[in-house]
Amino acid sequence: MPTTHEVTNQVPPPTGHDVSADPALLEALRREGAGWAEAEVRELGTRAGGAEAQEWGRLAERHSPVLHTHDRYGHRIDEVEFHPYWHSLMDVAVRHGLHGAPWADERPGAHVARAAKVFVWGQADAGHLCPVSMTYAAVPALRVQPELAEVYEPLLTSPSYEFGLRVPTEKRGIVAGMSMTEKQGGSDVRTNTTRAVPTGEPGLYALTGHKWFTSAPMSDVFLTLAQAPGGLSCFLVPRVLPDGTRNAIRLQRLKDKLGNRSNASSEIEYEGALGRLVGEEGRGVATIIRMVNMTRLDCAVSSASGMRLGLVQAVHHATHRRAFGARLVDQPLMRNVLADLAVEAEAATLAALRLAGAVDRAARGDAEEEQLRRLGLAVTKYWVCKRAPAHAAEALECLGGNGYVEDSGLPRLYRESPLPSIWEGSGNVAALDVLRAMARQPQAVEAFFAEVDRGAGADRRLDAAVAGLRKELAGLGDPDATAYGARRLVERLALVFQGSLLVRHGNPAVADAFCASRLDGDRGLAFGTLPAGLDTASIIERSGPDAAV
């Protein structure tokens, strides 16, 4: 057969590199007090970028979980079957402490180290990080009920991953889930109709109701909300009861989701399922919000991680691909696009790791950092997660048609990117929560601006943006008008927070580009509309798979 063509000008796959070779990530890791974890982060980053882990993630996503409601004999089993590589991913995550480990680690920076490991390992697969994140977030909520925390916290922080439905206390380690939303209310959990009836045994209730979105249904325990006699309350519900029998949790179906397909998300019914009260009756929202606040950190971290993944793919492609007589990366307009993507990714990374530092210091009793954590997480969760889908779409487009096919991995990233913004409440929920926090906790606003003001005098554009924001906040009045403009306000809060971090800690070229485009308004609405006169070469050099660290 005659040769019809020769393969030329195709880009080699960007596998086999250390995905933690990200200057912004490693600099933030050291700055936030977790430099002691750098060797492990680099080890995990090398593994995440390797062919084996990339294949684990690809196949776990391609072969979605399967629900088995009954066994071959007709017995109800309510089990989910995963691809074997899902368990490989989970095992690595748990052994490296991406779940609840920081709560049992007394070293300063433990939460920062974990965030950095989530950032790098999530670039192998984001789906399995859902149960990992919920396990991390369950611990502070469970501590409301000390006797339950005493039993379960050592298991939630254990470095052992044991899949399968067994009595939780008979396993070496367990994972946790969260079950809040119902079909009639979604984020409005106070409208939940699931009932919790006292059984007569102190603290034990029987739950009956339908949950619309319960992710990772093979988790060992769940924190869930139900209406008790004293109002909406939080409960710890195990999949398997202490006597070894299955709790009455019926898996109705798995959701057919846009992305996050390696992870199972389900509708479930409680048919008298037994659960232990966590906290007081009627204080369910206040209890479970401790869990929600921690998942917000992972939403920001995973969005920043996805931005970095898309950016590296785009820079790698543009470096190797030629068109119209030159490499793509050498062409002015492509340099504008790549630099713009890089600025967005670095700003997101700095914000996420700074807030991981706030979580760490707050967990150790720092009151000001606790206030920064409260407001900063809500602000950053809104903005960084909102930017991720547009960032993924632009990174995909840098590869042209090659980016639109599944083999590139970018369609998978694109499908995954909206999830963090939706998780535990859409953008509107996050933005309105910022308003609520500002109204109820003025000390959180003070802590936020104390952090932002550490960048005062470093860049006139940042100073002007902060002054304008303070003036806007002073003029807030009518609640409806304030709510109407909540997204605009929270966006500005996020941008001055990121800008302050960049002028203090970021690469000077990145900080200059951010202030010019995001704070001074010298840009268009799409990526690739940075103004002239910026050092795009320095920005892009930090952004490829071979960035100097």
C-alpha positions in Angstrom: 0.0 0.0 0.0 1.4 3.4 -0.9 2.2 5.9 2.0 -0.6 8.5 1.9 0.8 10.8 4.5 3.5 11.5 7.0 2.7 12.6 10.6 4.4 16.0 11.2 3.7 19.0 13.4 1.8 17.0 16.0 2.5 17.8 19.7 4.0 15.1 22.0 1.8 14.3 25.0 2.5 16.4 28.1 2.8 13.4 30.4 5.8 12.3 32.5 6.3 15.7 34.1 5.9 17.0 37.7 2.6 18.8 37.8 3.8 20.5 41.1 6.5 22.3 39.1 4.5 25.4 39.5 6.4 28.4 40.9 3.2 30.0 42.3 2.2 26.9 44.1 5.6 26.1 45.6 6.3 29.6 46.6 2.9 29.8 48.4 3.5 26.4 50.1 6.7 27.8 51.7 5.2 31.2 52.5 2.2 29.7 54.2 4.3 27.6 56.6 4.3 24.2 54.9 7.7 24.1 53.2 8.4 20.9 55.2 5.9 19.2 52.9 7.5 20.2 49.6 9.3 16.9 49.0 6.0 14.9 49.4 4.1 17.5 47.2 6.8 17.1 44.5 6.6 13.3 44.8 2.8 13.4 44.4 3.1 15.9 41.6 5.5 13.6 39.7 3.1 10.7 40.1 0.1 12.8 39.1 1.7 13.8 35.9 3.0 10.3 35.0 1.4 8.0 32.5 0.1 5.6 35.1 -1.9 8.0 37.1 -3.2 9.8 34.0 -4.4 6.5 32.7 -6.1 5.7 36.1 -8.0 9.0 35.8 -8.9 8.6 32.2 -10.4 5.1 32.6 -12.1 5.9 35.9 -13.8 8.7 34.1 -14.6 6.8 31.0 -16.1 3.8 32.8 -18.6 5.5 35.1 -19.8 3.8 38.3 -22.7 1.3 38.0 -25.5 1.0 40.5 -26.6 -2.5 41.7 -29.8 -2.3 43.7 -30.2 -6.0 44.1 -28.0 -9.1 44.0 -28.7 -12.1 41.7 -31.1 -13.6 44.2 -33.3 -10.5 44.6 -31.9 -9.3 47.9 -31.6 -5.5 48.2 -27.9 -4.5 48.4 -27.7 -0.8 47.2 -24.1 -1.0 46.1 -22.1 1.0 43.5 -19.4 -0.7 41.4 -16.4 1.4 40.5 -13.7 0.9 38.0 -10.6 -0.6 39.8 -8.6 2.5 39.1 -11.0 4.6 41.2 -9.7 2.7 44.2 -6.1 3.2 43.1 -6.7 6.9 43.0 -8.5 6.9 46.4 -5.8 4.8 48.0 -3.0 7.3 46.9 -5.2 10.2 48.1 -5.8 8.7 51.5 -2.3 7.5 52.1 -1.0 11.0 51.4 -3.5 12.6 53.7 -5.7 14.4 51.3 -8.7 13.5 53.4 -9.0 14.2 57.1 -5.3 13.9 58.0 -4.6 17.6 58.9 -7.0 17.4 61.8 -4.7 14.9 63.4 -1.5 16.6 62.4 -0.1 19.1 64.9 2.5 20.6 62.5 1.8 24.2 61.5 0.9 24.3 57.9 -0.8 20.9 57.8 -3.9 22.3 56.1 -1.7 24.1 53.6 0.3 21.0 52.8 -3.0 19.1 52.2 -4.3 21.9 49.9 -1.1 21.7 47.8 -1.5 17.9 47.6 -5.1 18.3 46.5 -4.0 20.8 43.9 -1.5 18.4 42.3 -3.2 15.0 42.7 -6.5 16.5 41.4 -4.8 16.9 38.0 -4.9 13.1 37.7 -8.6 13.0 38.4 -10.9 15.4 40.0 -13.9 13.1 40.6 -12.5 11.0 43.4 -11.7 14.2 45.3 -15.4 14.6 46.2 -15.4 11.9 49.0 -11.9 13.0 49.9 -13.1 16.6 50.4 -16.2 15.6 52.3 -14.2 13.4 54.7 -11.9 16.4 55.4 -14.9 18.7 55.9 -16.8 16.3 58.2 -14.4 16.5 61.1 -15.1 20.0 62.3 -18.9 19.4 62.0 -18.6 16.1 63.9 -16.7 17.8 66.7 -19.9 19.5 67.7 -20.8 16.1 69.3 -17.6 15.1 71.2 -18.6 11.6 71.9 -19.2 10.9 68.2 -15.9 12.6 67.3 -14.0 10.5 69.7 -15.2 7.3 67.9 -15.1 8.4 64.3 -12.4 11.1 64.0 -9.5 8.7 64.3 -11.0 6.7 61.4 -11.7 9.8 59.3 -8.0 10.8 59.7 -6.5 7.4 59.3 -4.2 6.8 56.3 -6.0 3.6 55.4 -8.5 3.3 52.5 -10.8 0.4 52.9 -13.6 0.1 50.3 -16.7 -1.9 51.0 -19.8 -1.8 53.2 -18.8 -3.0 56.7 -19.4 -1.7 60.2 -17.4 1.6 60.2 -15.8 1.0 63.6 -14.4 -2.3 62.4 -12.5 -0.7 59.5 -9.0 0.8 59.7 -10.2 4.0 58.0 -13.4 5.4 56.6 -14.7 8.1 54.3 -17.6 10.4 54.8 -20.3 11.9 52.7 -22.8 14.8 52.9 -26.6 14.5 52.2 -28.4 17.8 52.4 -30.4 18.8 49.3 -33.9 17.7 48.5 -35.8 18.0 45.2 -38.2 20.7 46.4 -35.6 23.1 47.8 -32.0 22.5 46.6 -29.9 25.1 48.4 -32.9 26.1 50.5 -32.3 23.3 53.0 -34.7 24.8 55.5 -37.6 23.5 53.3 -36.4 19.9 53.7 -39.1 17.4 54.4 -37.1 14.4 55.6 -38.3 13.6 59.1 -36.3 12.4 62.1 -38.3 10.6 64.8 -36.7 9.8 68.2 -36.4 6.1 68.7 -36.4 6.3 72.5 -32.7 5.6 72.7 -30.9 8.9 73.6 -29.5 10.6 70.5 -30.8 8.0 68.1 -33.4 8.9 65.4 -35.2 7.1 62.6 -35.0 9.1 59.3 -37.6 9.0 56.5 -37.3 11.0 53.3 -35.9 11.5 49.9 -32.5 13.2 49.2 -32.0 14.6 45.7 -28.3 14.7 45.5 -26.1 12.5 47.7 -22.6 12.2 46.3 -20.3 9.3 47.0 -23.1 7.0 48.2 -20.6 4.2 49.1 -19.2 6.3 51.9 -19.2 4.8 55.3 -21.0 7.6 57.1 -23.0 10.7 56.1 -23.8 14.0 57.7 -27.4 14.7 56.7 -30.2 17.1 57.6 -33.7 16.2 58.7 -36.6 17.8 60.5 -36.6 16.6 64.1 -39.3 17.6 66.7 -37.1 20.6 67.6 -36.5 21.7 64.0 -34.0 21.1 61.2 -31.2 19.1 62.7 -28.0 17.3 61.7 -27.4 13.6 61.9 -24.6 11.1 61.4 -26.0 8.2 59.4 -23.9 5.1 58.8 -24.3 2.8 55.8 -23.9 -0.2 58.0 -25.2 -0.5 61.5 -23.2 -1.7 64.5 -24.8 -5.2 64.3 -23.6 -5.6 60.7 -27.0 -5.1 59.0 -27.4 -2.5 56.2 -29.0 0.7 57.3 -32.3 1.5 55.5 -30.7 3.8 52.8 -32.1 3.0 49.4 -30.1 4.1 46.3 -32.8 5.1 43.7 -30.5 6.0 40.8 -27.2 7.5 39.9 -27.2 10.9 38.4 -26.1 11.2 34.7 -23.9 14.2 35.2 -22.2 16.6 32.8 -18.8 15.9 34.3 -17.3 14.4 37.5 -18.2 11.1 36.0 -15.7 8.9 37.8 -17.6 9.8 41.0 -21.1 8.4 41.8 -23.8 10.9 42.8 -27.2 9.5 43.7 -30.7 10.0 44.8 -31.4 8.1 47.9 -34.4 7.4 50.2 -34.3 6.9 53.9 -36.8 4.3 55.0 -36.4 4.6 58.7 -32.6 4.9 58.5 -31.0 5.2 61.9 -28.8 8.3 62.6 -27.2 9.9 65.6 -28.0 13.5 66.4 -25.0 15.9 65.9 -25.4 19.0 68.0 -28.7 20.2 69.2 -32.2 19.8 67.7 -33.0 22.8 65.5 -29.3 23.7 65.0 -28.7 21.6 61.9 -27.7 24.4 59.6 -25.3 25.8 62.1 -23.7 22.4 62.5 -23.4 21.4 58.9 -22.2 24.8 57.8 -18.9 23.9 59.5 -18.6 21.2 56.9 -19.8 23.4 54.0 -17.1 26.0 54.9 -14.4 23.5 54.6 -15.6 22.2 51.2 -15.4 25.8 50.0 -11.7 25.7 50.4 -11.5 22.6 48.2 -13.8 24.2 45.6 -11.3 27.1 45.3 -8.2 24.8 45.3 -9.7 22.4 42.7 -10.7 25.3 40.4 -7.2 26.7 40.6 -5.8 23.3 40.0 -8.0 22.9 36.8 -6.8 26.3 35.6 -3.2 25.2 36.0 -3.9 22.0 34.2 -5.5 23.7 31.2 -2.8 26.4 31.1 0.0 23.9 31.0 -1.7 22.0 28.2 -2.2 25.2 26.2 1.4 26.4 26.7 2.8 22.9 25.9 0.8 22.8 22.7 1.7 26.3 21.6 5.3 25.6 22.2 5.4 22.6 19.9 2.9 23.5 17.3 3.7 25.5 14.2 1.3 27.5 12.0 1.8 30.2 9.4 5.6 29.9 9.5 6.2 30.2 13.3 5.6 28.4 16.6 2.2 29.3 18.0 3.9 30.5 21.2 5.9 33.1 19.3 2.9 34.7 17.7 1.7 37.9 19.4 -1.9 37.2 19.7 -1.4 33.7 21.1 1.1 35.2 23.6 -1.6 37.5 24.8 -4.0 34.6 25.3 -1.5 32.4 27.1 -0.3 35.2 29.3 -3.9 36.1 30.2 -4.7 32.5 31.1 -1.5 32.4 33.2 -2.4 35.5 35.1 -5.8 34.1 36.0 -4.4 30.8 37.1 -1.7 32.3 39.3 -4.1 34.7 41.0 -6.4 31.8 41.8 -3.5 29.7 43.1 -2.3 32.5 45.5 -5.8 33.1 46.8 -6.5 29.4 47.4 -3.2 28.8 49.2 -3.5 31.9 51.3 -6.9 30.8 52.5 -5.6 27.3 53.2 -3.1 29.2 55.5 -6.0 31.0 57.1 -7.8 27.7 57.7 -4.6 26.3 59.3 -4.0 29.3 61.6 -7.7 29.5 62.5 -7.6 25.8 63.5 -4.8 26.7 65.9 -6.7 29.6 67.6 -5.9 32.7 65.5 -9.0 34.8 65.8 -8.1 37.3 63.0 -7.3 34.5 60.6 -10.6 32.9 61.4 -12.4 36.0 60.4 -10.4 36.2 57.2 -11.2 32.6 56.5 -14.9 33.2 57.0 -15.2 36.0 54.5 -12.3 35.2 52.2 -13.5 31.7 51.5 -17.0 32.8 50.5 -15.6 35.6 48.2 -12.9 33.3 46.6 -15.3 30.4 46.2 -17.6 32.6 44.2 -15.0 34.2 42.0 -12.4 31.6 41.3 -15.0 28.9 40.7 -16.9 31.2 38.4 -13.8 31.9 36.3 -12.9 28.2 35.8 -15.3 27.3 33.0 -14.3 30.2 30.8 -10.6 29.5 31.5 -11.1 25.8 30.5 -12.9 26.8 27.3 -10.1 29.2 26.3 -7.4 26.7 27.1 -9.2 24.1 25.0 -9.4 26.5 22.1 -5.7 27.0 22.2 -5.4 23.5 20.9 -8.0 24.1 18.2 -9.7 21.0 16.9 -7.2 18.8 18.8 -8.5 20.2 22.0 -12.1 19.4 21.2 -11.4 15.6 21.0 -11.5 13.5 24.1 -7.9 12.2 23.7 -6.6 15.6 24.6 -8.2 15.5 28.1 -9.5 19.0 27.8 -13.1 18.1 27.2 -13.0 16.3 30.5 -11.5 19.3 32.2 -14.2 21.5 30.5 -17.0 19.3 31.7 -15.6 19.2 35.3 -15.0 23.0 35.5 -18.6 24.1 36.4 -18.9 21.7 39.3 -17.1 23.7 42.1 -19.2 26.7 41.5 -22.4 24.6 41.9 -21.1 22.5 44.9 -22.9 23.4 48.2 -24.7 26.3 46.5 -24.5 28.2 43.2 -22.8 31.5 42.6 -25.8 33.4 43.9 -25.8 31.5 47.2 -22.1 32.2 47.6 -22.5 35.9 46.8 -25.4 36.4 49.1 -23.5 34.6 51.9 -20.8 37.2 51.5 -23.4 39.9 52.2 -24.7 38.0 55.2 -21.2 37.6 56.6 -20.4 41.3 56.1 -23.7 42.3 57.9 -23.4 39.8 60.8 -19.6 39.8 61.3 -18.1 43.3 60.7 -14.9 42.0 62.2 -14.6 39.7 59.2 -14.7 42.8 57.0 -12.0 44.4 59.1 -9.8 41.2 58.8 -10.3 41.1 55.1 -9.2 44.7 54.5 -6.4 44.3 57.0 -5.1 41.6 54.7 -5.7 43.6 51.5 -4.1 46.7 53.0 -0.8 44.8 53.4 -0.4 45.5 49.7 -1.0 49.3 50.1 1.5 51.5 48.2 2.8 48.7 46.0 0.7 49.6 43.0 -1.4 52.7 42.4 -4.0 50.7 40.5 -4.6 48.4 43.5 -4.7 51.4 45.8 -7.4 53.0 43.6 -9.4 49.8 43.5 -9.4 49.4 47.2 -10.4 53.0 47.8 -13.2 52.6 45.4 -14.4 49.4 47.1 -14.4 51.0 50.5 -16.5 53.9 49.1 -18.9 51.5 47.6 -19.3 49.5 50.9 -19.9 52.8 52.8 -22.7 53.6 50.4 -24.6 50.4 50.7 -28.2 50.9 51.8 -31.3 49.4 50.4 -31.2 45.6 50.9 -32.8 44.7 47.6 -30.4 47.0 45.7 -27.5 45.5 47.5 -28.6 42.0 46.8 -29.2 42.9 43.1 -25.6 44.0 42.8 -24.1 41.2 45.0 -22.2 39.5 42.2 -20.6 42.7 41.1 -19.6 43.6 44.7 -18.1 40.1 45.5 -16.2 40.2 42.2 -14.5 43.4 43.3 -13.7 42.0 46.7 -12.1 39.0 45.1 -10.1 41.0 42.7 -8.6 43.3 45.3 -7.8 40.3 47.4 -6.0 38.6 44.5 -4.3 41.8 43.5 -2.9 42.4 47.0 -1.5 38.9 47.1 0.1 39.3 43.7 1.8 42.7 44.3 3.2 41.3 47.6 4.1 37.7 46.6 3.6 37.2 42.9 5.9 37.4 40.0 6.2 41.2 39.1 5.2 40.6 35.5 2.1 38.7 36.6 1.2 41.3 39.2 1.6 44.1 36.7 -0.6 42.4 34.1 -3.3 41.6 36.8 -3.5 45.2 38.0 -3.6 46.6 34.5 -6.3 44.3 33.3 -8.4 43.3 36.3 -8.1 46.4 38.4 -7.4 49.2 36.0 -9.9 47.9 33.5 -7.5 47.9 30.5 -8.8 44.8 28.8 -11.8 43.3 26.9 -14.3 40.8 28.1 -12.6 37.7 26.6 -9.2 36.1 27.5 -6.4 37.4 25.2 -7.3 41.1 25.6 -4.4 42.2 27.8 -3.1 45.7 27.1 0.2 46.4 25.3 3.5 46.9 27.2 3.3 43.8 29.5 6.1 41.3 30.0 4.3 38.4 28.5 7.5 36.4 28.0 8.2 36.2 31.7 4.6 35.3 32.4 4.5 32.4 29.9 7.9 31.1 31.0 6.3 30.4 34.4 3.4 28.5 32.9 4.7 25.5 31.0 5.4 21.9 32.2 9.1 22.8 32.4 8.7 25.9 34.5 11.8 26.7 36.6 11.0 26.3 40.3 
